[in-house]
Amino acid sequence: MKHSGKAAKSALTLIGLSGAAVLVLVVAAFLARQSIGSFVLEYLTWVSVGLWALFTIFTFYFFRDPDPMVPAGPNLVLAPGHGKVDVIDTTTETDFMGGECQRVAIFLSVIDIHVQCSPVAGRIAFFKHAPGQYLSAMKTNCAQFNENVLIGLDAAEPRGEKIGVRLIAGLIARRIVPWIAQNDTVQRGERISLIQFGSRVEVYLPRRAKIKVKLGDKVIGGETVIAAFD
């Protein structure tokens, strides 16, 4: 599938950078062994390598990216992210939706998968990055203050409907990595982005869309149907 393996590459980059930092620390300790002593040198070496090994295991776990089992069927809207639905309401989004719309928000904990998928097939009609703070993504209103990326989709099915997806950085998540750009064409369930560490994703839907999830539901990005059009 498109963009498969990109999350793993990000993991390897972080592991490589952290490994290089550990190597520098060990070399510095070795050069200063006469002043710190061989016991301290050995201790620092084993502790550093042990912490790096734990970080490596966690990073590979965090950046896991299984292929979604995209459901078939007409006029479906899928969850873009993995996590828990903690907001279902009516809100106003003027940049792309043009006013009042429905919102389904998904909180991604640090142990959830952090690759996002397109909720529908269509064209990326809008793309806007907004810098901001890094408040906890557990706060349901953090999109007003935190760094975020708003992606507007001109859906192919139902044709002409607008679907918005907002990727929100959190207290730990400090990097949003989009894999799409304006005017790109995407398929339902296709990988579109990565948010590194805990974060939040919001979906904006037209008023006529029928919400298929409830508060507290666990959803799977690219698989769970969160809404549908009659």
Secondary structure, 3 states (H helix, E strand, C coil): CCCCCHHHHHHHHHHHHHHHHHHHHHHHHHHCHHHHCHHHHHHHHHHHHHHHHHHHHHHHHHCCCCCCCCCCCCCEEECCCCEEEEEEEEEEECCCCCEEEEEEEEEECCCCCCEEECCCCEEEEEEEEECCECCCCCCCCHHHCECEEEEEEEEECCEEEEEEEEEECCCCCCCEEECCCCCCEECCCCEEEEECCCEEEEEEECCCCEECCCCCCEECCCCCEEEECC
